[in-house]
Amino acid sequence: MNDRMTTPWGERELARFPEDPRDRLRAWDASDEYLLRHLAEEGTSLSGTVVVVGDRWGALVTALAEYEPVQVTDSFLTREATRANLGRAGVGIGAVQLLTTQDPPPDRVDVLLVRVPKSLALLEDQLHRLAPGVHAGTVVVGTGMVKEIHTSTLRLFERILGPTRTSLADKKARLIFCTPDPSLRRGTNPWPYSYALPDGVGAVSGHTVVNHAGVFCADRLDIGTRFFLRHLPTGSGARRVVDLGCGNGVVGTAMALADPDTEVLFVDESFQAVASAEATYKANGVPGHAEFRVGDGLTGVADGSVDLVLNNPPFHSHQATTDATAWRMFTGAQRVLGPGGELWVIGNRHLGYHAKLKRLFGNCELVAGDPKFVVLRAVKE
């Protein structure tokens, strides 16, 4: 959905990415508006290096484009939305520096604007990475909806950057004000985090998992993935396998460990996730061939070129609950699979993925299930 956000710097036409006329969700919220209004009303100097972290769909960067901000994001989709929204605003992409959470941050940060992420770990990692460039004169303002800002959020700002306070709520949004203290002893960044997998999870039992901050269930193996690992088609003979929405890559790594001749493509829209998958794969000395790709699902993968797709689809897009991402993953899998190719899906039982798969593939088999999860198999005919 394209819509216009009114800012102190004029109206901006914004949309999410990928654009879908059926998507009724806006590309910004009240927390973006609150932050921009505060900057204008306070006459905040936006000179020097302005860094915007966690901008959901590029709304903040697009509004502040004349100040040539630096965007830091973990999301490929956010980066593409930002490019498109800047184009609508008539701003050349060269006016804004687009960095990922895996890129080295700027050496100096004069204004730091933080859209609080859903993941506290990702916030911790990014504040640690940016802190060396923050100085006593840096303006630090965070923003988020009230439900997203907790005592633990404020403690992170205080522990890593300096004294922190919050604003009054406005339209269920709140601001965070932090006064940097360069003398603060903030400790070391605990990310990435590694641990050994438990026994009883197939080919990866006892092997190492590496998680960068922000990856789902970064400090332990989640119960859904644990269930999936016990039921993977490791003896299927599939030669080209895609771990779609790979997260830390443990599923694709399990397939490669079970059969070294398997070629695995790890795909995720999160830069942190793909970095984790590559680190997990390499940490276990897998002898096979792998490719690691950050992107929009299976875009760029040739039709009919894949034997097996393994997928644990997300059912949240930031704070919104939606099956749109899962549906796009399923349709992408149907396209790239060759005749007889298979899509294996792990999902919460209540999500009803079997109906979608049967409609798309014409078939769907229950491989395994427990009271919470199901493993489903669909075959391209």
N, C-alpha and C positions, 0 to 999 in steps of 0.2 A: 504494500500500500504506500503510495506517495502522498505525503502531507507536508504542510508548511509549519515550521516552528518559528515563532516570532521571538527575536532576540534583540538586545540593545544595539546590535550591529546590522539590523535588518532581518527580513524574512529569509529562511533557508528551506528549500524543498529537499526533503529527506526521504529515504526508503531503506529498508533492510536489504540484505543480499542473501540468497538469490531473490530477485524480485518476483512476486507472485500476486496477481490481482486478487486472489482469494484470501491473501493474508491481511487480516484486519488489525494487526499489531503495529503500533507506531515505532518509529526509529529513534525515539527519545522519550524521556519521561520527566516528571516534575523535578527530579533531582538535577537534571541537566539545566533546566530553566532556572532553578534556584541559584545554582553556581554562577551562571552567566549574569544573572541579574545582580548578584552580590558583587561581582568583579566591576560591573559598570557603576553601581551606586557608591561603592567605596573608592572609585577612581584608582583602582589597583594598577600600578605600573606593569605593563606587559612587555617591557624591554628586556633585552638579554635573551637567554635561552629559556623558552617556555616548553615544558614537558607535560604531556597529557598521558596519563596511564589509565588503562582499563576503559577507554571510551567505547561504549557498546557498539554503535553503528556509525561512528564518525561524526556525531552531532556536535560535540565540543570542538573538535579540530576544524570542522567546516565553518562553524560560527566564528572561530578565532583565526581563520586562515591568514588574515592580513598581518598577523604577528609571526608568521612562519613557524608554527609550533612543531615540536617533535612528538609524534605519536608512538607509544609503546603498547603493543597488543600481543596477546597469545592467540588470537583468532584470525585465521585466514579469511573467514567470511567478513569479519569486521574490517579488515584491511581492504577487501574488495568493495564493501559498502562505502568506505571512506573515499576510495578513488572515484566511485560513481557519484557520490554526493558532492564532492569537490567539483567534478565536471559540471554538474547541474548549476553550481554556484558560479561557474565561469572562472574557476581558479585552476591555474596550471598545477599539475602534480608536483612540479619542481619547487613550489613554494612551501611544501610541507615535507618533512622528513618522516618516512614511515619505517619504524623499527619493530622487530619482533622481540619477545621476551628473551630470546636466545642471543640477540645481538648485544655487543658492548654498549652500555648506556653513555650518554654525553658526559664529558669530563667535568662540565660545570652546569649546574641547574639553578637558574635565577627565579623561576616560577614553577612550582610543582602542583599540578592539578590531578587529583586522584578520584576516579569513579570507582568506588569500593567494589571489589569483585565478590562473587559468591564464595570463592575459596579463600579462607583465612591464610592458608599456606602460601598461596600465590601472592597475596598482599605482603606477607612476611618476606618472601624471596625478593620481590621487586623493591621494597623499601631498603633492604640490605644492599641490593645492587646499585640503587640510586644514591644512597647515603653519602658515599665519598665525594660526589659532586655537589651536595647540598652545603651551603655556607650559612653564616649567621644572618645574612640579609635575605635569604631565600624566602619567598612567599609560598607557604604550603597550605592548600585548601583541599579538603576531601569532600565528596558528596555521595549521597545514596538515599534510598528510601529508608524510613524509620526502621522497618523490619529487617533491613540489611546491616544496620550499624548496631553493634553490641559493645558491651564493656570490653570484651576481648579485642575488638577492633581498635578501640581507643588505646588500649594498653600496648598494642603493637606500635602505633605511632609514637607513643611516649618512650618506649624502650629503645626504639631504633633511631628516632629523629629528635624528639624533645617534648617539652610540656604541651599538652593537648587539651582542648575543650571543644564543646559542641554548641551549635546554635539552637534556637527554638525551632520547632517543627513548622513547616509550611507546606500545605497540600501533601502531607504525609512524607515529606522529604526533610532531610537534615544536612547541615554542613559540619565539617570538622576543621578546626583551626589548630595548626601546630606551629610552635615557635622553635625553630631548629637550635640545637645546642651542640656545636661542633666538638665540645669536650666530652660528650657522652660516650661511655664505654658500652657499645651496643653488642659486643660479642661477635661470634662468627655466624655466618649463614649456614643453617643446617641442611640446606638443599643443594644437590639432590640427595635422596635418602635410599639406602639399599637394605635389603633383607633376604634371608634364605626362605624359599618356599617350603611348606610342610610336606610330609609324606602323603601319599594317597591322592595325588592330583596328576597322575599320568606321567608322561615323559619329562615334565619339568620338576618333578618331585626332588626337593633338595637343592635345586638350582637357584640362581640369584636373580632378583628383580631389582631394577633401578628406576626410581620415580623422581622426576622433576616436580617441583611444586605446582599444584593446581590440577594434577592428574587425579582422576577419580580414585578414592580409597588409596591414597599414596603411601600410607603407613602399614597396610596389611592387605591380604588377599580378600576381596569382597566375596560374599557367599554366592552371588550369581556366577562370577567367573570360576569359582571353585567347582560349582556344579557343572558348568560347561566343560571344564578341563577333563572331567571324569567321563565325558561322553563324546569327545571329539572323534571324527572319522579318520584316525591316524593310519588305518590300513587301507584307505580307499584307493591308493595309487594315483591320486591327483598330483599332477606335476606343477601346475601354476595355481597358487593359492593366494587369495587376498584376505588379509586381516583388516576388515573394514570398520573404521572407528576403533583403531587399534589400542588406544590408551597406552599402557606401558609395554605393550607388545608381547605379553606372556602367552597369549593364545597362538599367535603366529610362530613364536619361538618353540612352543610345544610341538607344533606340526613339523618344524624343521629338525628338531631333535629326534623325533620319531622316524623321520625319513630324510636323510641328508641330501637326497636327490631332488627334494621339493624346493621349488623356487617360490619365495614368499614376498608379496608386495604388502608393505605396511602403510596404511592410509589413515590420516586423521586431519581434521581442520585445525587442530591445536598444535602449535609449534612445540609446546612443552611435551605433549604426548608423543609426537614423532621422535623428539630427542630422547625421550625415555625408552621408546621401543628400540631405537638403534643402540642405546647403551645396554639395554637388557640382552639383546641379541649378541652383541660383542662380548659382554661379560661372561657368557656361557660358551664361548669358543665354538659356535655352531659352524660346521664345515661347509654348509650349503651356500646358495646364492640368495641375497635379499636386496630389496629396493625399499627406500624409505621416502615417502612423498607426503608433503603437506598440501592439502587442496580441498576442493569442494567435492567430496564423495569420490565417485569413480569417473569424474570428468577427465578426459584425456586417455582413459584406458580403452583399447580397441574392442569393438564389438566381437563377441564370440571368442575372445582370446584367453579366457579363464576357465579352469576346471572346477574350482571350489571357492566359494565366498563364505567366510565366517563372520558373523555380525552380532554384536551386543548393542543394539541401537539405543541412543539416549531418548528419553521422553520429556526432557526439559530444554528450553532455549532461554538461557538466563533464568528469570523467575517464572516464565510462562510454561505451562504444561501443554504439550502438543505432540501429535503423532506425525506432523509434517516431515520431520527429519527422517523418521523411520520409513515412511512411504517413499521418500526420494532415494533412500539407501536400497530398498527392495527393488524399485524400478531400475535403478542403476545396475544392480546385480543381475537382474533378468536380461539386461542388454548385453553385458560383457561376458556372460556365461555362454559356452558353446553347447551344442546339442548334448543332452545327458548330463550337463553340468549341474552342480547342486549348490543351493543356498542353505546354510545351517544358521539358525537364529536362536539365541537365548533371550528370554524375556520374562517379565512378571506375568503370571498366569492371567491376571485380570485385564491385561491390555488387549487380549483378543487378536494377536497377530495372525493366528491361523486363518481367520476370515480374509484378511488382506492378502495373505500369501496364496490362498486358494483362488481368490479372484484374479490375481496377477499371473500365477503359474498354471492354474487349472488343477492343482493338486497340493496337498500338504499332509505330511505324516508327523505324528507325535513320536519322537525318538525316546524321550525320557521326561519325567515330570515328578515334582514333589508338591507339597501344599502351596509353595510360593512361586516356583519357576517351572517353565517348560522349555525343552529343546525341540525345535521344529525343523523339518527338512522338506524343502521344495525342490523339484527337479524340472529343469528346462527341457521340454519335449520337442 
